Amino acid sequence: MKQSAYRFIGAAGALAMALHMAPAFSSRPPVILSGTVTAVEARTVVVDGVSYPVQLQGSVLGELAQLHVGDRVQLVLNGPRGAAATQVSSIHVHAGR
């Protein structure tokens, strides 16, 4: 009887650990890229000639309003580079424009 109880507890523990760890394996690190702003549009920033749409929420729109052509920036994307649904989730201007 004890042996089957231990097996059940062990199996339940292993299942709990597997379910808890699954999101960690599926999450990806954010995509970060650096470059020079070549254009700023209403909801898009163009860095080194490549256009990136900006998320419509959070502080990103405020950051977008402060950008100027020629600024050195670092963009954080919320998905893979080049994917249709990927947007800029954060913009950091490098000091010493």
PDB file as gemmi writes it, atoms N, CA and C in Angstrom:
CRYST1    1.000    1.000    1.000  90.00  90.00  90.00 P 1                      
ATOM      1  N   MET A   1       0.817  -1.191   0.000  1.00  0.00           N  
ATOM      2  CA  MET A   1       0.000   0.000   0.000  1.00  0.00           C  
ATOM      3  C   MET A   1       0.865   1.261   0.000  1.00  0.00           C  
ATOM      4  N   LYS A   2       1.890   1.270   0.841  1.00  0.00           N  
ATOM      5  CA  LYS A   2       2.748   2.440   0.912  1.00  0.00           C  
ATOM      6  C   LYS A   2       3.453   2.697  -0.410  1.00  0.00           C  
ATOM      7  N   GLN A   3       3.852   1.639  -1.084  1.00  0.00           N  
ATOM      8  CA  GLN A   3       4.573   1.776  -2.323  1.00  0.00           C  
ATOM      9  C   GLN A   3       3.716   2.461  -3.400  1.00  0.00           C  
ATOM     10  N   SER A   4       2.448   2.117  -3.497  1.00  0.00           N  
ATOM     11  CA  SER A   4       1.582   2.750  -4.490  1.00  0.00           C  
ATOM     12  C   SER A   4       1.299   4.202  -4.111  1.00  0.00           C  
ATOM     13  N   ALA A   5       1.234   4.507  -2.838  1.00  0.00           N  
ATOM     14  CA  ALA A   5       1.037   5.893  -2.408  1.00  0.00           C  
ATOM     15  C   ALA A   5       2.242   6.742  -2.768  1.00  0.00           C  
ATOM     16  N   TYR A   6       3.428   6.197  -2.579  1.00  0.00           N  
ATOM     17  CA  TYR A   6       4.642   6.921  -2.947  1.00  0.00           C  
ATOM     18  C   TYR A   6       4.719   7.143  -4.461  1.00  0.00           C  
ATOM     19  N   ARG A   7       4.318   6.149  -5.225  1.00  0.00           N  
ATOM     20  CA  ARG A   7       4.307   6.301  -6.682  1.00  0.00           C  
ATOM     21  C   ARG A   7       3.333   7.401  -7.104  1.00  0.00           C  
ATOM     22  N   PHE A   8       2.159   7.405  -6.475  1.00  0.00           N  
ATOM     23  CA  PHE A   8       1.167   8.436  -6.795  1.00  0.00           C  
ATOM     24  C   PHE A   8       1.698   9.824  -6.451  1.00  0.00           C  
ATOM     25  N   ILE A   9       2.291   9.969  -5.277  1.00  0.00           N  
ATOM     26  CA  ILE A   9       2.839  11.267  -4.853  1.00  0.00           C  
ATOM     27  C   ILE A   9       3.976  11.685  -5.786  1.00  0.00           C  
ATOM     28  N   GLY A  10       4.815  10.725  -6.155  1.00  0.00           N  
ATOM     29  CA  GLY A  10       5.912  11.030  -7.075  1.00  0.00           C  
ATOM     30  C   GLY A  10       5.413  11.453  -8.439  1.00  0.00           C  
ATOM     31  N   ALA A  11       4.408  10.767  -8.951  1.00  0.00           N  
ATOM     32  CA  ALA A  11       3.844  11.120 -10.260  1.00  0.00           C  
ATOM     33  C   ALA A  11       3.167  12.486 -10.207  1.00  0.00           C  
ATOM     34  N   ALA A  12       2.444  12.740  -9.126  1.00  0.00           N  
ATOM     35  CA  ALA A  12       1.775  14.040  -8.980  1.00  0.00           C  
ATOM     36  C   ALA A  12       2.809  15.163  -8.883  1.00  0.00           C  
ATOM     37  N   GLY A  13       3.889  14.927  -8.169  1.00  0.00           N  
ATOM     38  CA  GLY A  13       4.953  15.931  -8.060  1.00  0.00           C  
ATOM     39  C   GLY A  13       5.622  16.199  -9.397  1.00  0.00           C  
ATOM     40  N   ALA A  14       5.898  15.132 -10.143  1.00  0.00           N  
ATOM     41  CA  ALA A  14       6.518  15.299 -11.457  1.00  0.00           C  
ATOM     42  C   ALA A  14       5.601  16.058 -12.409  1.00  0.00           C  
ATOM     43  N   LEU A  15       4.308  15.766 -12.368  1.00  0.00           N  
ATOM     44  CA  LEU A  15       3.350  16.474 -13.211  1.00  0.00           C  
ATOM     45  C   LEU A  15       3.276  17.949 -12.837  1.00  0.00           C  
ATOM     46  N   ALA A  16       3.251  18.232 -11.547  1.00  0.00           N  
ATOM     47  CA  ALA A  16       3.199  19.625 -11.096  1.00  0.00           C  
ATOM     48  C   ALA A  16       4.434  20.393 -11.546  1.00  0.00           C  
ATOM     49  N   MET A  17       5.600  19.772 -11.453  1.00  0.00           N  
ATOM     50  CA  MET A  17       6.832  20.439 -11.893  1.00  0.00           C  
ATOM     51  C   MET A  17       6.822  20.658 -13.392  1.00  0.00           C  
ATOM     52  N   ALA A  18       6.349  19.686 -14.156  1.00  0.00           N  
ATOM     53  CA  ALA A  18       6.305  19.827 -15.610  1.00  0.00           C  
ATOM     54  C   ALA A  18       5.357  20.941 -16.027  1.00  0.00           C  
ATOM     55  N   LEU A  19       4.217  21.035 -15.383  1.00  0.00           N  
ATOM     56  CA  LEU A  19       3.261  22.098 -15.710  1.00  0.00           C  
ATOM     57  C   LEU A  19       3.786  23.460 -15.301  1.00  0.00           C  
ATOM     58  N   HIS A  20       4.508  23.515 -14.212  1.00  0.00           N  
ATOM     59  CA  HIS A  20       5.053  24.788 -13.734  1.00  0.00           C  
ATOM     60  C   HIS A  20       6.190  25.272 -14.634  1.00  0.00           C  
ATOM     61  N   MET A  21       6.985  24.366 -15.162  1.00  0.00           N  
ATOM     62  CA  MET A  21       8.146  24.739 -15.948  1.00  0.00           C  
ATOM     63  C   MET A  21       7.825  24.981 -17.417  1.00  0.00           C  
ATOM     64  N   ALA A  22       6.694  24.545 -17.909  1.00  0.00           N  
ATOM     65  CA  ALA A  22       6.365  24.672 -19.333  1.00  0.00           C  
ATOM     66  C   ALA A  22       6.412  26.107 -19.843  1.00  0.00           C  
ATOM     67  N   PRO A  23       5.865  27.103 -19.119  1.00  0.00           N  
ATOM     68  CA  PRO A  23       5.954  28.472 -19.640  1.00  0.00           C  
ATOM     69  C   PRO A  23       7.381  28.976 -19.766  1.00  0.00           C  
ATOM     70  N   ALA A  24       8.268  28.541 -18.901  1.00  0.00           N  
ATOM     71  CA  ALA A  24       9.651  28.992 -18.971  1.00  0.00           C  
ATOM     72  C   ALA A  24      10.328  28.491 -20.248  1.00  0.00           C  
ATOM     73  N   PHE A  25       9.991  27.288 -20.677  1.00  0.00           N  
ATOM     74  CA  PHE A  25      10.593  26.752 -21.891  1.00  0.00           C  
ATOM     75  C   PHE A  25      10.002  27.382 -23.139  1.00  0.00           C  
ATOM     76  N   SER A  26       8.750  27.802 -23.083  1.00  0.00           N  
ATOM     77  CA  SER A  26       8.107  28.344 -24.271  1.00  0.00           C  
ATOM     78  C   SER A  26       8.336  29.842 -24.436  1.00  0.00           C  
ATOM     79  N   SER A  27       8.737  30.532 -23.382  1.00  0.00           N  
ATOM     80  CA  SER A  27       8.936  31.979 -23.505  1.00  0.00           C  
ATOM     81  C   SER A  27      10.257  32.256 -24.212  1.00  0.00           C  
ATOM     82  N   ARG A  28      10.267  33.320 -25.001  1.00  0.00           N  
ATOM     83  CA  ARG A  28      11.459  33.703 -25.745  1.00  0.00           C  
ATOM     84  C   ARG A  28      11.990  35.004 -25.183  1.00  0.00           C  
ATOM     85  N   PRO A  29      13.283  35.189 -25.251  1.00  0.00           N  
ATOM     86  CA  PRO A  29      13.813  36.485 -24.837  1.00  0.00           C  
ATOM     87  C   PRO A  29      13.383  37.548 -25.850  1.00  0.00           C  
ATOM     88  N   PRO A  30      13.247  38.790 -25.421  1.00  0.00           N  
ATOM     89  CA  PRO A  30      12.835  39.832 -26.371  1.00  0.00           C  
ATOM     90  C   PRO A  30      13.911  40.057 -27.429  1.00  0.00           C  
ATOM     91  N   VAL A  31      13.474  40.504 -28.592  1.00  0.00           N  
ATOM     92  CA  VAL A  31      14.400  40.836 -29.673  1.00  0.00           C  
ATOM     93  C   VAL A  31      14.810  42.286 -29.490  1.00  0.00           C  
ATOM     94  N   ILE A  32      16.104  42.531 -29.406  1.00  0.00           N  
ATOM     95  CA  ILE A  32      16.628  43.881 -29.216  1.00  0.00           C  
ATOM     96  C   ILE A  32      17.512  44.212 -30.405  1.00  0.00           C  
ATOM     97  N   LEU A  33      17.296  45.392 -30.984  1.00  0.00           N  
ATOM     98  CA  LEU A  33      18.144  45.819 -32.087  1.00  0.00           C  
ATOM     99  C   LEU A  33      18.493  47.287 -31.919  1.00  0.00           C  
ATOM    100  N   SER A  34      19.634  47.669 -32.446  1.00  0.00           N  
ATOM    101  CA  SER A  34      20.117  49.045 -32.360  1.00  0.00           C  
ATOM    102  C   SER A  34      20.313  49.604 -33.750  1.00  0.00           C  
ATOM    103  N   GLY A  35      20.217  50.923 -33.851  1.00  0.00           N  
ATOM    104  CA  GLY A  35      20.439  51.568 -35.137  1.00  0.00           C  
ATOM    105  C   GLY A  35      20.182  53.053 -35.053  1.00  0.00           C  
ATOM    106  N   THR A  36      20.124  53.678 -36.215  1.00  0.00           N  
ATOM    107  CA  THR A  36      19.910  55.119 -36.335  1.00  0.00           C  
ATOM    108  C   THR A  36      18.534  55.375 -36.914  1.00  0.00           C  
ATOM    109  N   VAL A  37      17.796  56.289 -36.290  1.00  0.00           N  
ATOM    110  CA  VAL A  37      16.457  56.644 -36.770  1.00  0.00           C  
ATOM    111  C   VAL A  37      16.604  57.362 -38.101  1.00  0.00           C  
ATOM    112  N   THR A  38      15.924  56.840 -39.126  1.00  0.00           N  
ATOM    113  CA  THR A  38      15.958  57.486 -40.437  1.00  0.00           C  
ATOM    114  C   THR A  38      14.636  58.175 -40.763  1.00  0.00           C  
ATOM    115  N   ALA A  39      13.566  57.852 -40.021  1.00  0.00           N  
ATOM    116  CA  ALA A  39      12.275  58.532 -40.179  1.00  0.00           C  
ATOM    117  C   ALA A  39      11.396  58.198 -38.982  1.00  0.00           C  
ATOM    118  N   VAL A  40      10.511  59.143 -38.671  1.00  0.00           N  
ATOM    119  CA  VAL A  40       9.523  58.930 -37.616  1.00  0.00           C  
ATOM    120  C   VAL A  40       8.170  59.274 -38.211  1.00  0.00           C  
ATOM    121  N   GLU A  41       7.258  58.316 -38.171  1.00  0.00           N  
ATOM    122  CA  GLU A  41       5.922  58.523 -38.704  1.00  0.00           C  
ATOM    123  C   GLU A  41       4.925  58.412 -37.561  1.00  0.00           C  
ATOM    124  N   ALA A  42       3.646  58.515 -37.849  1.00  0.00           N  
ATOM    125  CA  ALA A  42       2.610  58.559 -36.819  1.00  0.00           C  
ATOM    126  C   ALA A  42       2.714  57.415 -35.809  1.00  0.00           C  
ATOM    127  N   ARG A  43       2.745  56.200 -36.268  1.00  0.00           N  
ATOM    128  CA  ARG A  43       2.817  55.041 -35.361  1.00  0.00           C  
ATOM    129  C   ARG A  43       3.898  54.073 -35.801  1.00  0.00           C  
ATOM    130  N   THR A  44       4.916  54.598 -36.444  1.00  0.00           N  
ATOM    131  CA  THR A  44       5.993  53.782 -36.987  1.00  0.00           C  
ATOM    132  C   THR A  44       7.318  54.501 -36.812  1.00  0.00           C  
ATOM    133  N   VAL A  45       8.348  53.737 -36.495  1.00  0.00           N  
ATOM    134  CA  VAL A  45       9.705  54.281 -36.468  1.00  0.00           C  
ATOM    135  C   VAL A  45      10.511  53.523 -37.516  1.00  0.00           C  
ATOM    136  N   VAL A  46      11.301  54.261 -38.278  1.00  0.00           N  
ATOM    137  CA  VAL A  46      12.142  53.653 -39.303  1.00  0.00           C  
ATOM    138  C   VAL A  46      13.582  53.733 -38.811  1.00  0.00           C  
ATOM    139  N   VAL A  47      14.194  52.584 -38.635  1.00  0.00           N  
ATOM    140  CA  VAL A  47      15.572  52.503 -38.143  1.00  0.00           C  
ATOM    141  C   VAL A  47      16.417  51.837 -39.211  1.00  0.00           C  
ATOM    142  N   ASP A  48      17.443  52.546 -39.649  1.00  0.00           N  
ATOM    143  CA  ASP A  48      18.333  52.050 -40.704  1.00  0.00           C  
ATOM    144  C   ASP A  48      17.557  51.581 -41.927  1.00  0.00           C  
ATOM    145  N   GLY A  49      16.494  52.310 -42.273  1.00  0.00           N  
ATOM    146  CA  GLY A  49      15.713  52.030 -43.467  1.00  0.00           C  
ATOM    147  C   GLY A  49      14.657  50.949 -43.322  1.00  0.00           C  
ATOM    148  N   VAL A  50      14.533  50.357 -42.136  1.00  0.00           N  
ATOM    149  CA  VAL A  50      13.529  49.316 -41.908  1.00  0.00           C  
ATOM    150  C   VAL A  50      12.432  49.876 -41.010  1.00  0.00           C  
ATOM    151  N   SER A  51      11.194  49.736 -41.440  1.00  0.00           N  
ATOM    152  CA  SER A  51      10.046  50.287 -40.727  1.00  0.00           C  
ATOM    153  C   SER A  51       9.544  49.303 -39.675  1.00  0.00           C  
ATOM    154  N   TYR A  52       9.294  49.806 -38.447  1.00  0.00           N  
ATOM    155  CA  TYR A  52       8.786  48.994 -37.348  1.00  0.00           C  
ATOM    156  C   TYR A  52       7.543  49.646 -36.767  1.00  0.00           C  
ATOM    157  N   PRO A  53       6.399  48.963 -36.756  1.00  0.00           N  
ATOM    158  CA  PRO A  53       5.197  49.526 -36.123  1.00  0.00           C  
ATOM    159  C   PRO A  53       5.374  49.568 -34.610  1.00  0.00           C  
ATOM    160  N   VAL A  54       4.753  50.561 -33.984  1.00  0.00           N  
ATOM    161  CA  VAL A  54       4.881  50.774 -32.546  1.00  0.00           C  
ATOM    162  C   VAL A  54       3.572  50.387 -31.864  1.00  0.00           C  
ATOM    163  N   GLN A  55       3.668  49.742 -30.693  1.00  0.00           N  
ATOM    164  CA  GLN A  55       2.475  49.393 -29.919  1.00  0.00           C  
ATOM    165  C   GLN A  55       1.686  50.652 -29.601  1.00  0.00           C  
ATOM    166  N   LEU A  56       0.382  50.518 -29.550  1.00  0.00           N  
ATOM    167  CA  LEU A  56      -0.478  51.674 -29.308  1.00  0.00           C  
ATOM    168  C   LEU A  56      -0.793  51.874 -27.834  1.00  0.00           C  
ATOM    169  N   GLN A  57      -0.065  51.229 -26.958  1.00  0.00           N  
ATOM    170  CA  GLN A  57      -0.325  51.357 -25.523  1.00  0.00           C  
ATOM    171  C   GLN A  57       0.977  51.550 -24.778  1.00  0.00           C  
ATOM    172  N   GLY A  58       0.866  52.004 -23.554  1.00  0.00           N  
ATOM    173  CA  GLY A  58       2.040  52.183 -22.710  1.00  0.00           C  
ATOM    174  C   GLY A  58       2.798  53.448 -23.043  1.00  0.00           C  
ATOM    175  N   SER A  59       4.029  53.475 -22.619  1.00  0.00           N  
ATOM    176  CA  SER A  59       4.852  54.676 -22.779  1.00  0.00           C  
ATOM    177  C   SER A  59       5.547  54.752 -24.130  1.00  0.00           C  
ATOM    178  N   VAL A  60       5.360  53.755 -24.970  1.00  0.00           N  
ATOM    179  CA  VAL A  60       6.066  53.726 -26.250  1.00  0.00           C  
ATOM    180  C   VAL A  60       5.659  54.884 -27.156  1.00  0.00           C  
ATOM    181  N   LEU A  61       4.398  55.239 -27.161  1.00  0.00           N  
ATOM    182  CA  LEU A  61       3.965  56.368 -28.002  1.00  0.00           C  
ATOM    183  C   LEU A  61       4.606  57.674 -27.549  1.00  0.00           C  
ATOM    184  N   GLY A  62       4.761  57.853 -26.243  1.00  0.00           N  
ATOM    185  CA  GLY A  62       5.459  59.031 -25.727  1.00  0.00           C  
ATOM    186  C   GLY A  62       6.920  59.040 -26.126  1.00  0.00           C  
ATOM    187  N   GLU A  63       7.547  57.865 -26.078  1.00  0.00           N  
ATOM    188  CA  GLU A  63       8.942  57.740 -26.503  1.00  0.00           C  
ATOM    189  C   GLU A  63       9.074  58.040 -27.994  1.00  0.00           C  
ATOM    190  N   LEU A  64       8.097  57.594 -28.772  1.00  0.00           N  
ATOM    191  CA  LEU A  64       8.107  57.829 -30.215  1.00  0.00           C  
ATOM    192  C   LEU A  64       8.036  59.325 -30.521  1.00  0.00           C  
ATOM    193  N   ALA A  65       7.235  60.044 -29.745  1.00  0.00           N  
ATOM    194  CA  ALA A  65       7.078  61.486 -29.965  1.00  0.00           C  
ATOM    195  C   ALA A  65       8.372  62.255 -29.694  1.00  0.00           C  
ATOM    196  N   GLN A  66       9.264  61.698 -28.897  1.00  0.00           N  
ATOM    197  CA  GLN A  66      10.518  62.376 -28.542  1.00  0.00           C  
ATOM    198  C   GLN A  66      11.666  62.068 -29.507  1.00  0.00           C  
ATOM    199  N   LEU A  67      11.442  61.169 -30.462  1.00  0.00           N  
ATOM    200  CA  LEU A  67      12.512  60.769 -31.383  1.00  0.00           C  
ATOM    201  C   LEU A  67      12.736  61.796 -32.480  1.00  0.00           C  
ATOM    202  N   HIS A  68      13.984  61.855 -32.939  1.00  0.00           N  
ATOM    203  CA  HIS A  68      14.360  62.722 -34.057  1.00  0.00           C  
ATOM    204  C   HIS A  68      15.197  61.908 -35.033  1.00  0.00           C  
ATOM    205  N   VAL A  69      15.141  62.273 -36.295  1.00  0.00           N  
ATOM    206  CA  VAL A  69      15.974  61.629 -37.300  1.00  0.00           C  
ATOM    207  C   VAL A  69      17.433  61.820 -36.894  1.00  0.00           C  
ATOM    208  N   GLY A  70      18.195  60.749 -36.938  1.00  0.00           N  
ATOM    209  CA  GLY A  70      19.607  60.789 -36.560  1.00  0.00           C  
ATOM    210  C   GLY A  70      19.883  60.273 -35.155  1.00  0.00           C  
ATOM    211  N   ASP A  71      18.839  60.111 -34.332  1.00  0.00           N  
ATOM    212  CA  ASP A  71      19.025  59.560 -32.989  1.00  0.00           C  
ATOM    213  C   ASP A  71      19.505  58.115 -33.077  1.00  0.00           C  
ATOM    214  N   ARG A  72      20.437  57.750 -32.205  1.00  0.00           N  
ATOM    215  CA  ARG A  72      20.848  56.351 -32.061  1.00  0.00           C  
ATOM    216  C   ARG A  72      19.916  55.731 -31.041  1.00  0.00           C  
ATOM    217  N   VAL A  73      19.240  54.650 -31.421  1.00  0.00           N  
ATOM    218  CA  VAL A  73      18.232  54.046 -30.558  1.00  0.00           C  
ATOM    219  C   VAL A  73      18.447  52.549 -30.413  1.00  0.00           C  
ATOM    220  N   GLN A  74      17.800  52.038 -29.388  1.00  0.00           N  
ATOM    221  CA  GLN A  74      17.706  50.600 -29.175  1.00  0.00           C  
ATOM    222  C   GLN A  74      16.225  50.281 -29.086  1.00  0.00           C  
ATOM    223  N   LEU A  75      15.753  49.379 -29.938  1.00  0.00           N  
ATOM    224  CA  LEU A  75      14.354  48.985 -29.955  1.00  0.00           C  
ATOM    225  C   LEU A  75      14.204  47.603 -29.342  1.00  0.00           C  
ATOM    226  N   VAL A  76      13.136  47.420 -28.572  1.00  0.00           N  
ATOM    227  CA  VAL A  76      12.780  46.115 -28.042  1.00  0.00           C  
ATOM    228  C   VAL A  76      11.501  45.701 -28.758  1.00  0.00           C  
ATOM    229  N   LEU A  77      11.552  44.552 -29.432  1.00  0.00           N  
ATOM    230  CA  LEU A  77      10.409  44.050 -30.192  1.00  0.00           C  
ATOM    231  C   LEU A  77       9.690  42.981 -29.391  1.00  0.00           C  
ATOM    232  N   ASN A  78       8.377  42.883 -29.584  1.00  0.00           N  
ATOM    233  CA  ASN A  78       7.585  41.893 -28.843  1.00  0.00           C  
ATOM    234  C   ASN A  78       7.433  40.570 -29.580  1.00  0.00           C  
ATOM    235  N   GLY A  79       8.170  40.396 -30.641  1.00  0.00           N  
ATOM    236  CA  GLY A  79       8.110  39.159 -31.415  1.00  0.00           C  
ATOM    237  C   GLY A  79       9.318  39.050 -32.314  1.00  0.00           C  
ATOM    238  N   PRO A  80       9.340  38.054 -33.182  1.00  0.00           N  
ATOM    239  CA  PRO A  80      10.491  37.885 -34.071  1.00  0.00           C  
ATOM    240  C   PRO A  80      10.588  39.004 -35.095  1.00  0.00           C  
ATOM    241  N   ARG A  81      11.798  39.382 -35.391  1.00  0.00           N  
ATOM    242  CA  ARG A  81      12.043  40.443 -36.365  1.00  0.00           C  
ATOM    243  C   ARG A  81      11.516  40.014 -37.729  1.00  0.00           C  
ATOM    244  N   GLY A  82      10.754  40.880 -38.374  1.00  0.00           N  
ATOM    245  CA  GLY A  82      10.217  40.594 -39.696  1.00  0.00           C  
ATOM    246  C   GLY A  82       8.838  39.959 -39.701  1.00  0.00           C  
ATOM    247  N   ALA A  83       8.351  39.520 -38.539  1.00  0.00           N  
ATOM    248  CA  ALA A  83       7.010  38.930 -38.491  1.00  0.00           C  
ATOM    249  C   ALA A  83       5.963  40.038 -38.586  1.00  0.00           C  
ATOM    250  N   ALA A  84       4.860  39.763 -39.234  1.00  0.00           N  
ATOM    251  CA  ALA A  84       3.830  40.774 -39.481  1.00  0.00           C  
ATOM    252  C   ALA A  84       3.237  41.344 -38.190  1.00  0.00           C  
ATOM    253  N   ALA A  85       3.097  40.536 -37.163  1.00  0.00           N  
ATOM    254  CA  ALA A  85       2.465  40.991 -35.927  1.00  0.00           C  
ATOM    255  C   ALA A  85       3.448  41.628 -34.941  1.00  0.00           C  
ATOM    256  N   THR A  86       4.729  41.625 -35.237  1.00  0.00           N  
ATOM    257  CA  THR A  86       5.730  42.159 -34.318  1.00  0.00           C  
ATOM    258  C   THR A  86       5.650  43.678 -34.257  1.00  0.00           C  
ATOM    259  N   GLN A  87       5.723  44.195 -33.021  1.00  0.00           N  
ATOM    260  CA  GLN A  87       5.683  45.639 -32.796  1.00  0.00           C  
ATOM    261  C   GLN A  87       6.800  46.041 -31.841  1.00  0.00           C  
ATOM    262  N   VAL A  88       7.128  47.332 -31.858  1.00  0.00           N  
ATOM    263  CA  VAL A  88       8.100  47.881 -30.920  1.00  0.00           C  
ATOM    264  C   VAL A  88       7.411  48.033 -29.575  1.00  0.00           C  
ATOM    265  N   SER A  89       7.986  47.432 -28.537  1.00  0.00           N  
ATOM    266  CA  SER A  89       7.399  47.530 -27.203  1.00  0.00           C  
ATOM    267  C   SER A  89       8.157  48.509 -26.314  1.00  0.00           C  
ATOM    268  N   SER A  90       9.356  48.902 -26.734  1.00  0.00           N  
ATOM    269  CA  SER A  90      10.132  49.873 -25.951  1.00  0.00           C  
ATOM    270  C   SER A  90      11.172  50.522 -26.849  1.00  0.00           C  
ATOM    271  N   ILE A  91      11.436  51.801 -26.596  1.00  0.00           N  
ATOM    272  CA  ILE A  91      12.446  52.550 -27.349  1.00  0.00           C  
ATOM    273  C   ILE A  91      13.380  53.219 -26.344  1.00  0.00           C  
ATOM    274  N   HIS A  92      14.691  53.029 -26.530  1.00  0.00           N  
ATOM    275  CA  HIS A  92      15.686  53.674 -25.676  1.00  0.00           C  
ATOM    276  C   HIS A  92      16.613  54.493 -26.550  1.00  0.00           C  
ATOM    277  N   VAL A  93      16.725  55.787 -26.258  1.00  0.00           N  
ATOM    278  CA  VAL A  93      17.624  56.654 -27.018  1.00  0.00           C  
ATOM    279  C   VAL A  93      18.987  56.611 -26.346  1.00  0.00           C  
ATOM    280  N   HIS A  94      20.039  56.366 -27.153  1.00  0.00           N  
ATOM    281  CA  HIS A  94      21.397  56.358 -26.627  1.00  0.00           C  
ATOM    282  C   HIS A  94      21.821  57.782 -26.320  1.00  0.00           C  
ATOM    283  N   ALA A  95      22.539  57.959 -25.241  1.00  0.00           N  
ATOM    284  CA  ALA A  95      23.038  59.288 -24.854  1.00  0.00           C  
ATOM    285  C   ALA A  95      24.048  59.775 -25.889  1.00  0.00           C  
ATOM    286  N   GLY A  96      24.128  61.083 -26.047  1.00  0.00           N  
ATOM    287  CA  GLY A  96      25.086  61.658 -26.969  1.00  0.00           C  
ATOM    288  C   GLY A  96      24.661  61.582 -28.406  1.00  0.00           C  
ATOM    289  N   ARG A  97      23.437  61.980 -28.659  1.00  0.00           N  
ATOM    290  CA  ARG A  97      22.880  61.957 -30.021  1.00  0.00           C  
ATOM    291  C   ARG A  97      23.910  62.401 -30.958  1.00  0.00           C  
TER     292      ARG A  97                                                      
END                                                                             
